[in-house]
Amino acid sequence: MLRDQRHRDEEKLGFLGRIGADIYCWTVNDRATAEALISRGIRGIISDDLALLASLPSGETARP
């Protein structure tokens, strides 16, 4: 599922995470927002800032 990060809905994100949906957010161009999204289980981030993306943690993680 793709979500514009400006329209995040915590309840919906929680539900989607519980059912195992992969969630990708766009357009994230600042580190604080990117890190907050990653910490909440967002699977991928789309950004205009390639240096930001390169500096973020990457890799596959196991699903619970």
Secondary structure, 3 states (H helix, E strand, C coil): CEEEHHHCCHHHHHHHHHCCCCCEEECCCCHHHHHHHHHCCCCEECCCCHHHHHHCCCCCCCCC
